[in-house]
Amino acid sequence: MRPKGENGVTSQWQYQVRFDVNDSATAESVRRKLPDPALAPLFDILAEHRVTLKCQFDAFSEYVAAAEEHGVENYPLYQGRRRRSRIRRRGKSI
């Protein structure tokens, strides 16, 4: 039983395992979870461990959308993204 006020999302362990897929066609197959015999072992392992596969770009896009929907004050990475965007528009690189 969880203590009062503790929700399932924050009380679960969460890990990130990041990997790169260099071939663009294979990367798109992984991103879209398309059937590909070469990727079957990867998807079997992910399913066995109840792993959710998500592209980093998609994950951050969802974060930004949630921040804009629920109020950016509760999403600290959103403010950093806005600051970096302003700097890039001025021609500076970070």
N, C-alpha and C positions, 0 to 999 in steps of 0.2 A: 504494500500500500504506500502511495506517495504522500509526503507531507502536504498539508492544506496549502493550496495556492501554487503548487509545483505542477507544471504541465509536462506532458510526455515528450515534447520536442526538446526542451532545454534539459531534461533529466537524462536523455539518452546520450551515449557516447557517439560522437560523430568524427569520422576520419575522412581525409582526402588523400587519394592516391592519384597523382598526376602522371600522365604519360603523353608523349608526343607521337603522332602518326605522320610520317613525312610524306607519304604518297597522298596527293589531294583526293583522288577517287576513293581510296581506302578510308581516309579521314571522313569523307562525307558519308560513306556507308556506316561507319561507326557512329557518327553523330545522329544519323537518321534511323539507326538500329535496323538497317536493311539486311535481309538474308544474304550471306556471303559464306560459302563453304570454308574459306580461309579464316574467317572470323568466328566460326562456330565454337572452337575451344574457348575463346575469350568470353563469349556470351554465356557459355555453359558454366564457367567458373564464377562469373558475376551473378548468375541466377542462383547458383548453389549457396552463395554467401549473402544473398538478398541485397546486392549492391546496385545502386542506381548510377547509371552512366550519364554524365552531363558535360557538354562542352563548356569550357570556362567562359567563353563569350556569352553563351545562352544563360548561364548561371548569373553572370553579372548583369545582363540585360533584365532578367527577372528581378534582381535585387533593386535596380534603378526603378523599374515599374512599380514595385511594392512601395518603395520610398516615396515616390510621387503620389501614389494612391493613399497612403496612410500617414503621411507627414514626414518630411525629410529630417526633422529634428531627432527622430529615433533611429536614424540610419547614418552612423558616422562616416562610412566609406563614401556615401553620396556627396557629402560636402567636399571631400578631397577630390572626387571626380570633377566637380564643378570648378574647383580652383585650378586643376590641371588643364581643363578645357579652356579656361580663360587665358592661361599662360601660353598654351599652344596657339590660340588665335592671335596673340600678339607677336608670334614668331619666335618665341623662346622654346627651347626644348628642355624637358626635365627627365 
